[in-house]
């Protein structure tokens, strides 16, 4: 188990065993410093998402560009960062399969078997979105792509922030950046 799994409680107070690994061993000072930096970064990312800003985060497949799917400014920022229009809506990362029923309707049994077998992991499943959701991911035709990443940091962030609209952080670079020129003109 990772030494970094000890995060402060929601009320901001630290757990009694915060300098102790799950196996009971004491953390080294360097491990404690890394854990503190990680908690601070996750807190900042969660705050940024809550303010409608776009973040970059690790996932199990690529680095992702993420935004709160319920924040129109955040989703617009994500699409703009990717240079995408509304016709290419982002998928949504969730912290666990249990979250699916709140976001999707009529989830078939074969999809549940796929979730059990391949989540967490790189499999994105497309479902009919719950019509009551107050989000605008783009032109989805009433569907949503959902995935549970297999990355400890991504999962920790999703547990604190909730579902997240995401796309890969890769983007086609402008020609002037790849041509060796310092000037975009």
HELIX and SHEET records of a PDB file:
HELIX    1   1 UNK A    3  UNK A    5  5                                   3    
HELIX    2   2 UNK A   29  UNK A   50  1                                  22    
HELIX    3   3 UNK A   72  UNK A   82  1                                  11    
HELIX    4   4 UNK A   97  UNK A   99  5                                   3    
HELIX    5   5 UNK A  100  UNK A  103  1                                   4    
HELIX    6   6 UNK A  109  UNK A  118  1                                  10    
HELIX    7   7 UNK A  152  UNK A  161  1                                  10    
HELIX    8   8 UNK A  175  UNK A  178  1                                   4    
SHEET    1   A 7 UNK A  55  UNK A  58  0                                        
SHEET    2   A 7 UNK A  63  UNK A  67 -1                                        
SHEET    3   A 7 UNK A 164  UNK A 168 -1                                        
SHEET    4   A 7 UNK A  91  UNK A  93 -1                                        
SHEET    5   A 7 UNK A 143  UNK A 147  1                                        
SHEET    6   A 7 UNK A 125  UNK A 129 -1                                        
SHEET    7   A 7 UNK A 104  UNK A 105 -1                                        
END                                                                             
